[in-house]
């Protein structure tokens, strides 16, 4: 199964890299608008969101709006053995390039317990209609998601929304897959 995931991961990375900058900007803008209008976002007092790299669905406007809306914003801080913690930030200026070249908060930033988070926004190379996502293979999000009952949203370009992804028993599903064209509410009973 993991060999299938590795091959698929390489293909999705290549497809993502082939998208034009203008196409990507349009996709990013529409996905951000979908998230900001979603009840899961509107009702959440505390939002945990990844800080995007240039290749990922851009979350910077979403991060700024979360702060402007007066919500508690936390972002990932990656640690040893694939562990990740949610750290509160009050400004994007607090972020520095960290592990894997990902912008991260300082290790001294306030840690927010997973049970206090209302919405988690996760990155995805690809997603399927059941809410499974293809990440980068580190398992950080699957481990973190197993400790919280927060609403889970994966951000994914429509072109990389597949009918079914290979998944392992430890892979955690998302409640919603947000693309530039749709908000897919996954069926938890599948």
PETA-V288781 format. One record per residue. N is the residue number from 1. OMEGA is omega as a letter, one per 40 degrees, with the letter a starting at -180 (999 if undefined). D_LAST is the distance of its C-alpha to the last C-alpha in Angstrom with 1 decimal. Layout:
n=N omega=OMEGA d_last=D_LAST
n=N omega=OMEGA d_last=D_LAST
This chain:
n=1 omega=a d_last=19.9
n=2 omega=i d_last=21.9
n=3 omega=i d_last=24.4
n=4 omega=i d_last=21.8
n=5 omega=a d_last=20.8
n=6 omega=i d_last=24.6
n=7 omega=i d_last=25.3
n=8 omega=i d_last=22.6
n=9 omega=i d_last=23.8
n=10 omega=a d_last=27.4
n=11 omega=a d_last=26.4
n=12 omega=i d_last=24.6
n=13 omega=i d_last=27.6
n=14 omega=i d_last=30.0
n=15 omega=i d_last=28.2
n=16 omega=a d_last=28.2
n=17 omega=a d_last=31.9
n=18 omega=a d_last=32.8
n=19 omega=i d_last=31.9
n=20 omega=a d_last=35.1
n=21 omega=a d_last=36.0
n=22 omega=i d_last=36.2
n=23 omega=a d_last=32.8
n=24 omega=i d_last=31.3
n=25 omega=i d_last=33.2
n=26 omega=i d_last=31.9
n=27 omega=a d_last=28.3
n=28 omega=a d_last=28.8
n=29 omega=a d_last=30.5
n=30 omega=i d_last=27.9
n=31 omega=i d_last=25.1
n=32 omega=i d_last=27.3
n=33 omega=i d_last=28.0
n=34 omega=a d_last=24.3
n=35 omega=a d_last=23.8
n=36 omega=i d_last=27.1
n=37 omega=a d_last=26.3
n=38 omega=i d_last=22.8
n=39 omega=i d_last=22.8
n=40 omega=i d_last=21.1
n=41 omega=a d_last=24.3
n=42 omega=a d_last=26.7
n=43 omega=a d_last=25.8
n=44 omega=i d_last=25.8
n=45 omega=a d_last=29.1
n=46 omega=a d_last=28.3
n=47 omega=i d_last=26.6
n=48 omega=a d_last=25.9
n=49 omega=i d_last=26.0
n=50 omega=i d_last=26.8
n=51 omega=a d_last=30.2
n=52 omega=i d_last=29.9
n=53 omega=a d_last=32.1
n=54 omega=a d_last=33.7
n=55 omega=a d_last=31.1
n=56 omega=i d_last=28.0
n=57 omega=a d_last=26.8
n=58 omega=i d_last=29.8
n=59 omega=a d_last=29.2
n=60 omega=i d_last=32.9
n=61 omega=i d_last=33.2
n=62 omega=i d_last=30.1
n=63 omega=i d_last=31.7
n=64 omega=a d_last=35.0
n=65 omega=i d_last=33.6
n=66 omega=i d_last=31.8
n=67 omega=a d_last=35.2
n=68 omega=i d_last=37.0
n=69 omega=i d_last=34.7
n=70 omega=i d_last=35.8
n=71 omega=i d_last=32.5
n=72 omega=a d_last=32.4
n=73 omega=i d_last=31.4
n=74 omega=a d_last=30.4
n=75 omega=a d_last=29.9
n=76 omega=i d_last=29.1
n=77 omega=a d_last=31.8
n=78 omega=i d_last=31.1
n=79 omega=a d_last=32.8
n=80 omega=i d_last=33.3
n=81 omega=i d_last=30.8
n=82 omega=i d_last=28.0
n=83 omega=a d_last=28.2
n=84 omega=i d_last=27.9
n=85 omega=i d_last=29.2
n=86 omega=a d_last=29.1
n=87 omega=a d_last=32.7
n=88 omega=i d_last=34.1
n=89 omega=i d_last=36.1
n=90 omega=i d_last=38.4
n=91 omega=i d_last=39.3
n=92 omega=i d_last=38.1
n=93 omega=i d_last=41.6
n=94 omega=a d_last=40.5
n=95 omega=i d_last=38.4
n=96 omega=i d_last=39.9
n=97 omega=a d_last=38.7
n=98 omega=a d_last=37.2
n=99 omega=i d_last=35.2
n=100 omega=i d_last=34.0
n=101 omega=a d_last=36.0
n=102 omega=i d_last=33.5
n=103 omega=a d_last=35.2
n=104 omega=i d_last=35.0
n=105 omega=i d_last=36.7
n=106 omega=i d_last=39.5
n=107 omega=i d_last=38.7
n=108 omega=a d_last=40.7
n=109 omega=a d_last=38.4
n=110 omega=i d_last=37.0
n=111 omega=i d_last=33.8
n=112 omega=i d_last=31.2
n=113 omega=a d_last=29.1
n=114 omega=a d_last=25.3
n=115 omega=i d_last=25.0
n=116 omega=a d_last=27.3
n=117 omega=i d_last=25.1
n=118 omega=a d_last=23.4
n=119 omega=i d_last=21.9
n=120 omega=i d_last=21.2
n=121 omega=a d_last=21.6
n=122 omega=i d_last=20.8
n=123 omega=i d_last=22.1
n=124 omega=i d_last=20.3
n=125 omega=i d_last=21.9
n=126 omega=i d_last=18.8
n=127 omega=i d_last=15.2
n=128 omega=a d_last=12.2
n=129 omega=i d_last=10.1
n=130 omega=i d_last=7.1
n=131 omega=i d_last=9.9
n=132 omega=a d_last=11.4
n=133 omega=i d_last=15.1
n=134 omega=i d_last=18.1
n=135 omega=a d_last=20.9
n=136 omega=i d_last=24.3
n=137 omega=a d_last=23.6
n=138 omega=i d_last=25.2
n=139 omega=a d_last=22.2
n=140 omega=a d_last=23.9
n=141 omega=i d_last=21.0
n=142 omega=i d_last=18.5
n=143 omega=a d_last=21.2
n=144 omega=a d_last=22.0
n=145 omega=a d_last=18.6
n=146 omega=a d_last=18.2
n=147 omega=a d_last=21.2
n=148 omega=i d_last=20.2
n=149 omega=a d_last=18.1
n=150 omega=i d_last=19.2
n=151 omega=a d_last=17.4
n=152 omega=i d_last=16.4
n=153 omega=i d_last=17.3
n=154 omega=i d_last=17.6
n=155 omega=a d_last=20.5
n=156 omega=i d_last=20.3
n=157 omega=a d_last=22.6
n=158 omega=a d_last=21.2
n=159 omega=a d_last=22.7
n=160 omega=i d_last=20.6
n=161 omega=a d_last=17.2
n=162 omega=i d_last=15.8
n=163 omega=i d_last=13.1
n=164 omega=i d_last=12.0
n=165 omega=i d_last=13.7
n=166 omega=i d_last=14.7
n=167 omega=a d_last=13.6
n=168 omega=i d_last=15.0
n=169 omega=a d_last=13.9
n=170 omega=i d_last=15.9
n=171 omega=a d_last=14.3
n=172 omega=i d_last=13.2
n=173 omega=i d_last=10.7
n=174 omega=i d_last=12.4
n=175 omega=a d_last=11.9
n=176 omega=i d_last=13.8
n=177 omega=a d_last=15.1
n=178 omega=i d_last=18.7
n=179 omega=i d_last=20.7
n=180 omega=a d_last=24.1
n=181 omega=a d_last=22.8
n=182 omega=i d_last=19.7
n=183 omega=a d_last=17.7
n=184 omega=i d_last=14.1
n=185 omega=a d_last=12.0
n=186 omega=a d_last=8.6
n=187 omega=a d_last=5.8
n=188 omega=a d_last=5.6
n=189 omega=a d_last=3.8
n=190 omega=999 d_last=0.0
